[in-house]
């Protein structure tokens, strides 16, 4: 049995605002994480999303997962700030 896939490509002109948005999301820069001091490359848009999620802190994926784990195992609903504080206290204690 054979299948034929047909598509209608539509050419749309690129506007100036789309070009600016594309340039913003594809530029990569190096940034040092607030949590561990390591440096990683990322886009400014991604950094903004992470900082928004973690109350202005630029934290790595490992710390982000640790914060989620703190929230899950707390037994009650806690905010991200409290989860980050608990994680930092745990790190200092170990």
Buried (B, 14 or more C-beta within 10 A) or exposed (E): EEEEEEEEEEEEEEEEEEEEEEEEEEEEEEBEBBBEEEEBEBBEEBBEEBBEEBEEBBBBEEBBEBBEEBBEEEEEEBEBEBBBBBBBEEEEEE
